[in-house]
Amino acid sequence: MSEQTVQFNDGAAYEEMMGKWSRIAGDVFLDWLALPTGLRCVDVGCGNGSFTELLIERCQPAEAHGVDPSPAQLAFARTRPGAGMAQFHQGDAMLLPFTDKKFDVGTMALVVFFIPDPPKGIAELARVIKPGGLVASYTWDMPGGGFPIESLRAQMRTMGLKPLGPPNEDASRMEALRELWAGAGLENIESRDITVHRTFANFEEFWTITLKGSSSIGPTVAKMTPGEREQFKEGTRARIPVGADGRITLAGRANAIKGRVPK
């Protein structure tokens, strides 16, 4: 199979799969941040706006901006009823289209490991945050098996296939995140893990939603032969416990971090 790269080109499909996972983890993350209302916020790597909308609903900011490189994801974000007050920009996390010290809070939801140069991306986010302002992120713990669809990745490895994934998976380790925040000159750094669960009606629902919405799994499966696809599906099924009612519940574990721009 030819080399593939992870691309996000379907905001609606992404919403059913990772968007919902993001909001589940995002609720815990925002509880931890305990932000006051009326802040000026920027959400970098906002994707289809799932976390941006949650941020607006929960924190009632005075101003909210989202930045993402994908036009398709941004187009979906602009349709979100709860994100109507947000301004969405196509842009690069390593070159944000904002002046210095513009915002009170900068967030990255499930993004750090996608930045080509994570230290540069975190330093750039810190640049646009006011002195005393907050820089915060949560990221699936990929090396630690925290990705919610790790069962599929494990089955791929069993079949001798290399799962697609973010280019800098190692950046999601807690130690790596703390080094990134310290390297950007941030202070009062705190971190925690976030474990969340999501239940599907049955394996088929999980399988359909995941293959349609995963930009890392879907393209690889599309390249498989019918026999490989069947082996992949049944091998994955065997890895996931099923309840007496046929439902399945999966866990995701993210590493979260926050720090302040020096005054």
N, C-alpha and C positions, 0 to 999 in steps of 0.2 A: 504494500500500500504506500502511496506517495505521502510525503511529509505534509502535515496539516498545521494550521495555526488557529488559535481560538479567536473567533469573531462573533460579535453580538449584533445580529441584523434583524431580529424579530422581537420587538418589545412585548407583544402580547404573549408569545410563547415563553419568553423569559419570565414574565410575570407569574404564570402558572407554576413554573418550576422554582427558579431561584428568587424571584421577587417576593414570593410568600415566605420563603425561608429567611430572607433578609429582614422582613418586617417582624417576624417572630423573634429573631435575635436582636433586632433594633429596639424593640420594646424594652428588653432587659438592659440594653446599652444606655438608653435614654434615662431609665430609672437610675442607673449608676451615675450618669452625668449630672442629673438634677439641675437642669438649666433653668434660669429664670426666664420670664417672658420678656418680649420687647428687644431682643438682641438682633444684631445683624449677622447672618449666618451664610456660610458657603459650604456646599457639599460637592467635593471633588471626586470625579468618577461616579457621578450620580446615576449612570445607566438609564433605565427607563423611569426613573424618578420615584421608585418604591420607598426608599429611605427618606428622600427629600419630602415627600408627601407626609410621611409619618412624623418627621421633624416639625413640620408646620402644624399638623394636628395636635401634637403633644406640647409643643413649646411656644406656639404663637409668636414667632419672631416678628420684628418690625420690618425685616427685609430678608429675603432668601434667594440665593443664587445656586444653580447647579451647573457643573461643567463636565462634559464627557466628549470623547472623540467620535462617537457613533451617531450619525444623523438619524438612523432608524430608531435607536433607543431614545434620543431626544424628542423625536416626533411623537412617540408614545407618551413620554413624560408630559408633554404639553397638553395632552388630552385628559390628564388626571384631574377630576373635579376638586380634590383636596389640595392641589398644588397650583391653583390658579394665580396666586399672588407671587409665585416664584418666577424668576427670570432664568431661562436655560440657555447656555452658551456652548457652542462646539469649540473644544479646546484641548490643550495638552496639560496634564498634571505637572509637567516639568517647566511649563511656561504659561502661567495663568494670566488671563487678560484683565488684571486688576492692578491698581496702584498699591503701594506699600501701606500696611496698617489700616486696611479698609474695614475689616470685619472683627467682630467680637469672638466668633467661634468658627473653626474650620473642622469639617468631618470628612472621613473617608470610610465608606461602608463596603467591605469585601473588595478592596481595591489595591492595597499596598503591593501585593505580589504581582500585579499586572503592570506596575510602573517599570519601564526599562531600566531606570537608574533610581532605585528607591531613596537613597540619601538625598539626591537632588530634588525628588518630588516632595519629600517631607520638609526640606529647607525652603522650597518654594511656597508650600502651604504656610509655613511659619512666617514667611515674608509678608503675607497679606493679612496677618492677624495683628491686632493692636497689642501693645505692651500690656501684660497681665491677662491677655485673652487665651482661649483654650484651643488646643490642637488635639483631636481625638480620633480614634479609629477602632474598628473591630474587623477581624480577618479570620476566615476559617483556618484552623491549625492543620494545614496540609501534611507536613511531615509526621505529625502526631496522629494521623488518621481521623481528624475531626471533620473532614468534608462530608456533608450529609449523604452524598452518593459514593462514599468510599467503597461500598460493596461492589459496585460496577467496576471501579478502577482495580480492585483486588482480583476480580474475575478476569479482567483483561490481562493482568500480569500473569495469572495462572496459565492463560492461553498463549503466553509469549509475546503479547502485544504491549506497546508502551502507551499508556493513557495520555491523552492531551491534557494540558494543564497550564496554569499561569507560568510565565517565563521565570519568575523569581519565587518559587514556592518556599524556599528557605527563609524568605523575609517574613513569613507568617509565624515563625517560632517566637515565643515570648522573649527569649534572650535577644533575638535579632531586632524585635520591635523596640525593646528598651535601648538598644545600642543606636537605633535610628533616631529615636527621640532625643537621646543625650547628644548625639552627633549634630543635631540641628540646633543645639543650644537651649533646648527647652528645660524648664525647671519643674519641681514638685511633681515628678513623674510617678504615676500610679498605674498598676496593671491588674487585670483579673481575667479569669476564664469565664466564658458564657456557654452553658450547655442547654440546648433547647430540643424539643421533640415535635414531630409532625406525624399525624396519622392519616393513612390513605384507606379508602374503602376496601381495597383488595390489591393484590400484586399487579393486576392488569392496569388499574388506574395509575399506580406509581410508575409502571413501565412506560405507558403512553405519554404521561406528562413529562417524564424525565427525558426520554428520547427526543421528544419534540422541542423541549425547552433548553436542553443542555448543549451549549456550543462546544463543549469538550468531548462529550460522548457521541452525540448524533452523527457528526461527520465521520467518525471512525466506524460506526456501525454501518453507515451507508456504503462503505468500501468493502464490507465483509461479504463472503459468499453466503447463500442461504443456509448451508450447513454450519458455518461459523456463527451466524446470527442466532440459530437455534441453540447451539452450544453455549453461547454467551448468555442468552436469556435464561435457559434452564440452570446454568451454573450460578447466575445471580440470584434466581429464585431460591435456590438451595441455601444461600447465605443469609436469607432474611427470615426471621421467625414470624409465623403467622398465628394470629389469635384464633380462638374457637369460633369467632364470628366472621373469620376471613380477613379481618382488617390487619394492617401492618403498621407498626410505629417505628420510625427511624429517629436517630439522634444526630445532632450536629454540634460540634464544639468549636467555638471561636475564641481567639485571644484578643482582648481589648486593652487599650492603652490610652492615657491622657496625660497632657503636660501643659504647662503655662509658658507663654512667651515672656522673657524677663522684662521687668518694668524699668 
